[in-house]
Amino acid sequence: MAQTENKERLIEVTAKDLPLHCPSPNTTLWNAHPRVFLPIEETGEALCPYCGTRYRLTGAPAKGHH
């Protein structure tokens, strides 16, 4: 997977991306911060406290998730 700079401040994720953490594995190393897990399951949205990236959960919930 190629590393990319996060120029978009909104990233849509699906149930297969859970548990959600920021930065994502494809974030460039210079743009990284400490990994933080984001609780997105209940509200469908989460905001990273380090970089301000907003994540939105799309699609149906994964089987086995509440």
FENHUTA-V313340 format. One record per residue. N is the residue number from 1. PHI is phi in whole degrees, -180 to 180 (999 if undefined). Layout:
BEGIN
n;phi
N;PHI
N;PHI
END
This chain:
BEGIN
n;phi
1;999
2;-76
3;-85
4;-135
5;-84
6;-83
7;-89
8;-86
9;-99
10;-127
11;-124
12;-89
13;-125
14;-118
15;-60
16;-70
17;-88
18;-85
19;-71
20;-83
21;-140
22;-128
23;-75
24;-77
25;-60
26;-96
27;-76
28;-64
29;-60
30;-68
31;-99
32;-85
33;-140
34;-56
35;-68
36;-132
37;-86
38;-113
39;-78
40;-117
41;-62
42;-77
43;-100
44;86
45;-141
46;-149
47;-121
48;-72
49;-71
50;-86
51;-111
52;81
53;-68
54;-99
55;-112
56;-125
57;-85
58;-120
59;83
60;-77
61;-64
62;-71
63;-64
64;94
65;-94
66;-90
END
